[in-house]
């Protein structure tokens, strides 16, 4: 079974040219997906902290480490020192996109292509080879956002992260359903029960990252 982060990456890659359909916050979103999966598999829990406004730390749960090497590495990052979900996005996202893409190449889902931009700058792209699984993931997301089908925990996490980076309504064919309605449904999923507090924390960390990087600078610039 693919990871939630791999499902998300497939949705964020153009099948034809293998480039990302969005450049901003991709690595943070993939990190949030890994953190959400650790929470769903009960490898991490939240540890409450005292003090006003103190966000709970994400810490390893008791029990065996995950078999998947990406999740095992991520759990090792979590165990390095206490951090909240937002503080984990950058270290978890380091090199993650490349590792996930290479795994998908090994499975025959993507292929790796090397080229140059403007004939000068090296660029790696990841066109689709077999889009079967991606189509299944997209159908599940569409069923939730367009048809109103209650999502399972994994689909809910994908929808929540897509919503956090503003791509939910751009990921599905919503002909006949206005974009604002799709966004509303995605927001309801993201703010609803995502199976555990730790999963919700991972998605909320993405909201905070996006807000901090886009909304606050715009407000500051507007007031200058």
Buried (B, 14 or more C-beta within 10 A) or exposed (E): EBBBBBBBBBBBBEBEBBBBBEEEBBBBBBBBBBBBBBBBBEBBBBEEEEEEEEBBBBBBBEEEEBEBEBBEBBBEBBEEEEBBBBBBBEBBBEEBBEBBBEBBBEEEBBBEEEEEEEEEEEEEBBBBEEEEBBEEBBEBBBBBBBEEEEBEBBBBBBBBBBBBBBBBBBBBEBEEBEEEBBBBBBBEBBBEEBBBBBBBBBBBBBBBBBEEEEEEEEEEEEEE
